[in-house]
């Protein structure tokens, strides 16, 4: 034996994540998806994420998560539950869409992990997916203040995902 420690296989989940209100407000599917996203991270020896804004997880991977049954039918997540889980993760600030892919163009969507869940509060939406565009990103650079609920409350979103300040 060389005496070198090998990294153990598995997924690192911090206590801060699994004890957060945002985590416990996630649907069951979204919690499972979050673990899969976290499992796709490349970690350094110092537990730094090397690919935080470059994670792919395709619908096909998720549909075939547990292989196929005796009739060849996928036994993973249903096509209908996947977008609901992703939407839940985005709304609570766990993930963002860095680049929107297209299934028919064989172009994978690239996701990024975020820590905006730390500021999530019940009744708020941190991020929404926009049709045909990358996800709306409500970060500090875009005047997002996680402590100001008027920016994140769903009633303060316009149809195109921009925020309006109530009068």
C-alpha angles and dihedrals in degrees: 000000000000096000092236117134114235119214110253116241114249145077124290113222118177122226087236090065100045094044094049123111089231092058093050091048091059120104117249091256092050091051090053092047090050090055090050091050090048089049090057092061121112107221130200121222087262090056093253115148110241098187102036094142097034111065124134126196114167129206088238091057090050095045090052095040094124098029123245132312124238090280095052094255115142114254099200131091119327119252089241096052096050099069091043090054093046090048090052091051091049095046091052094046103250098117141015134195109249094181127004113230129197123231095211092049090051087237114141122224111241115219131196128207115233135185095217087114086082089074098039116122129184111277094027132109116209098185138002131200113242120210113251094001139075114276117284105259115210100189134145089267089061094049093267110155109189091201094056108078093192089074096052105034109114092230088063095060121100120218093267092053098258120133125245125196113234116245 
